[in-house]
Amino acid sequence: MGKTGDFSKKQLHLSLGSYFIGNFSSGIFNFILSLYVLKVTDSSFSFSLILMLGPLATILGSPLVGQMVDRYPHKNIALGAQLSSILIVSLSMLLFTRFQTPLGSVIIAGTIAFWLTLYDDFQTIAYKASTLNLVAKADHQKLIVGEQTISALMMLVAPILGGVLYPIFTLRQIMFCEIVGEALVFFSLLRLDFKAFGREARTDKQENILSGIVAGMGYIKEDRLLRTLLIFGVVANLVLTAVEVGDPIVLVKDLGVSAHTYGWIMSSLALGMIVGSVLMGNVKVAQGKCRFTAKVSFLMVISLLAMATVVLYKSTLLVSTVFTVSLFLLGLAICLANVPYALHMRTEVAMEKQGRINATSAAILELASPLGLFFFGTLFQYLAPGAIFFLASIILAGVGSWLYGNKKEH
């Protein structure tokens, strides 16, 4: 039977196990680290700065990450990145005991946030570029959906557990737990066979950083389906920042909803993503990826229109209920829309190009959020929330219609 069937299942479980451990430990650690910085500095600016350094690391590091993943063995890169994560957290744990001033804490926390994100990008992209070889073809979608389920679950669980653990444990103890988690991931990756179902294809082409960016953009331009889905992803990311900015304005500022209630309403987004992941575990997406994604986008449009309509009423109970349902549907739609894109990227793009394409795409998608936050953050100063949610729904409906009309996928 060879390396199929049971062996693929073993690889699948090992992959998802390491993914769960890594997301679980890092999610709680990052949440507590940001709270620690906020407590020590008593500065919202410092808090925001730490949150911004992660996306900045992804954008700046994407050209180097893509080139290295395409040129060197994926397992070596993943293991090296994981070991580097362990070392940076260990070093930071020692530095925190020596430099306990607000400025020292911000510098150390910022250093951790930046380098951990960069090392995670190396590990994640090398791992994702190996999807074809990690598990059998029948398990490709299961692997991708399983990862999405874990990510959504951590969105729901990490803040809750972080909030519970924060007053109980010291930062040093939490950092030690993070080191243990990173070490467990390292040994799981060590056991994984990155060439179980095929050979790695690597490029020998020497490129500088600028050439790597150009090459990544060129490869995306050549792949019609990838380009189309990526354009949709960028626009969707931009548009959905209207929800990220608008929800606290409507619920907390305008209606006076408590922080506790607001947290529960927002958790419905992660719950929708979990349900979406479960659904995608039973639905095969082989052909018609554009039309499938377009249909899902209309579910997002309906959710935004519901939010735009309900804010016309001043009933806290009604608005909270509609927002909860709408966020659940948005989470569901986001998860459903992600699968066709991820499936194409990780199983149909040539392996020797995946590093540069993955890294370039991640950087493009990462840029969409801050641009959207700036755009809609400015609009909310001049327009009513209902008008902005309606505008967001119109933009998304237009892109969804364009996507639905893309009959050629190659």
Steps between C-alpha positions, in 0.01 A plus 500: 500500500799731550481836663125550475193434711602451862834679456326806356261500797796483737663796321168689508455450875862590574474816285176616661631409847808720458285775347267489801782511757673788322182708465388423854823601674572799272143631514495512880857634519437784253178599676665512843810677365287782357311535831830509686628784282174692550528456878868598526486800266137606552515612137253408224764610249751242629225238493414586138867505405548140616194394297636673187845340511369155403348611167808717439727195538289308246510783245873572533607138522286357219760531218773325701263234635368416152844468345641281775200266502530452123877438512560286811350181652168584662554285808835664575343846475205403722727347765745791488218751540351304789836479677549875448161564663605301806827694523341847467239427770768353730724804453210739554403321821848572637491863381162566663655431843777757438306778328169558678450866406203591276732585210699179544179295509373658177830443320524135609131430429528668161809294419317179591192597297704586190739203498246239609274607213789484253613156619138383493471619138808294406360193674143542375583567135754215486239271655218614270722468193541131592126421506523286185764278660378494860177307447327306223283690251182378669610673822605839355169673572475331840837644597409853388155488663649356818745789521219752451295333774792524742565865410134589554489308827806687626336833409222400740701327773833689522358835623279322755778282637748787480266714709467222757873422519628860492435581869612154616839451331800728461624596154810283553280197566292568190819540295625167631173338389549660156851350481359157586230540234754605235722204597211255460432642154871462415497129587171448313652658187806282549277191479310620193610365163504803268563275197252224579296534179745654255830677451557865578535721193739789563629784289873556450445848364695769686289810569542812708222627726345728236510225236328265745211744543470550124512122443227441760276762339576357155400148604174628647427688177556182296249298706155631406310318775748593771502863385120515498459346846777719641332817368180390669690427822660845505170679440322281759772575757470871430121501518472289815714748693181710498361242742818501709482879539121536506394231747653660812372842390142376463488257792723657765511872417146558367296235684710470817533120489729370777848369414394153617194494271703647213755219537229235476346666191840512327570135585219403260743579213739227616207264565386550140850417376502179703164395354624593151807282548283205603280551193800517267624172642200336329485704177746443217614803301663372183365711215316831482707667771414852380126443496511323836687796653262747329194327650662518842571872451126562463455358851743769617295762312179388673671523840627853431157612374338363817745700712443812288123470548482415870711800612208720396324368811605596852408172668812362669355149510402502131831646379704262719303199373530593133871578538558164670328310217669712233848446648431127519408498129807711415725253684332213318544674163864595566587139570311370195667761276850420628497131408492526115783755506714297742428175315611645167805673648629196684415217261497641145778761497842363399699412812813688393292821485288454812737675739511827305129488410394416857719773649399763244129418538525512880665843484233632259218371721672637810515847344125499438407515870690818602384674180142402577531608864628841389233542229199392705639652820494836319152440353350427842589855603276644229231241413244304699587130569198383299617688189850354531376141545277553194796633299705197603222265388477673159876469443497133597192431284678654201814289550289190562308555175828546313633181655185307409541610137855358480414175322858432393708382793824425315 
